[in-house]
Amino acid sequence: MKNENIVKKNHHFQKIIGKKNFLKGRSFIVYFNKDSQKNFKYGISVGKRIGNAVVRNKVKRQIRLMIFELLPTLKIKQYQIVIMARNQFLAKNYAFNFDELNNLLNKLN
């Protein structure tokens, strides 16, 4: 994926989270903002409660891979989303987390 699809700045994260539109799962909270003029953008947030820096970076890599695999099948081209990982992410395997993220993102349609 290109870097233009990634939310990086804090004020962009705050803008998306501030709308208070979200979906909850066991492993994720997905905040979203629909904007008809912009393309799909995503941001990943992993709190300090989840392991040390190595574990948090591993979680971010896994979520990034999930989005990369799901993006061609999803129809959420006008959304800006922030995916926050919860503590249960580490307790579940990759396949369970993948299915859960897929279900949450399909609810946006």
C-alpha positions in Angstrom: 0.0 0.0 0.0 1.1 3.5 -0.6 1.7 5.9 2.2 -1.0 8.3 1.0 -3.6 5.8 2.5 -2.2 6.0 6.0 -3.3 8.4 8.8 -0.2 9.5 10.6 -0.8 12.8 12.3 -2.3 13.1 15.7 -4.9 15.7 14.8 -6.2 13.4 12.0 -6.6 10.5 14.5 -8.4 12.9 16.9 -10.7 14.1 14.2 -11.8 10.5 13.3 -12.1 9.4 16.9 -13.8 12.6 17.9 -16.8 11.8 15.6 -17.6 8.9 18.1 -18.7 6.5 15.4 -17.3 3.1 16.3 -17.8 -0.6 16.2 -16.5 -2.9 18.9 -15.2 -6.4 18.8 -13.3 -8.6 21.2 -9.9 -7.7 19.7 -10.6 -4.4 18.0 -12.4 -1.1 18.2 -12.9 0.5 14.7 -13.6 4.2 14.6 -14.8 5.5 11.3 -15.7 8.7 9.5 -17.4 8.7 6.2 -16.2 11.5 3.8 -17.5 11.4 0.3 -14.7 13.5 -1.1 -11.7 11.6 0.2 -10.3 8.2 -0.5 -10.0 5.3 2.0 -7.5 6.0 4.8 -6.6 4.0 7.8 -4.7 4.4 11.0 -3.6 1.8 13.5 -3.3 2.5 17.2 -2.0 0.1 19.8 -2.0 1.2 23.5 0.8 0.8 25.9 -1.2 -1.7 27.9 -0.5 -4.3 25.2 3.0 -5.7 25.9 6.3 -3.9 25.2 7.3 -2.1 22.1 8.3 -5.3 20.2 4.9 -6.8 20.8 3.1 -3.6 19.8 5.0 -3.4 16.6 4.1 -7.0 15.8 0.5 -6.3 16.4 0.7 -3.3 14.1 2.3 -5.4 11.4 -0.4 -8.0 11.6 -3.2 -5.5 11.4 -1.5 -3.8 8.4 -1.3 -7.2 6.7 -5.0 -7.9 7.5 -6.0 -4.6 5.9 -3.8 -5.2 2.9 -5.5 -8.6 2.4 -9.1 -7.3 3.0 -8.9 -4.1 1.0 -9.6 -5.5 -2.5 -12.8 -7.2 -1.2 -14.1 -4.3 0.8 -16.4 -1.6 -0.4 -15.5 1.1 2.0 -13.6 3.4 -0.4 -14.9 6.7 1.2 -14.2 5.9 4.8 -11.4 7.0 7.1 -10.9 4.4 9.8 -8.8 4.1 13.0 -8.3 0.5 14.2 -7.4 0.2 17.9 -6.2 -3.2 19.2 -7.5 -4.4 22.5 -5.8 -6.7 25.0 -7.7 -9.8 23.6 -5.8 -9.4 20.4 -2.8 -11.3 21.8 -5.0 -14.1 23.3 -6.5 -15.0 19.9 -4.8 -16.4 16.8 -4.3 -14.6 13.5 -7.2 -16.3 11.8 -9.7 -15.4 14.5 -8.5 -11.7 14.5 -8.7 -11.6 10.7 -12.3 -12.9 10.7 -13.3 -10.4 13.4 -11.8 -7.5 11.6 -13.4 -8.6 8.3 -16.8 -8.8 10.0 -16.4 -5.3 11.6 -15.3 -3.7 8.3 -18.2 -5.4 6.4 -20.6 -3.8 8.9 -19.6 -0.4 7.6 -21.2 -1.1 4.2 
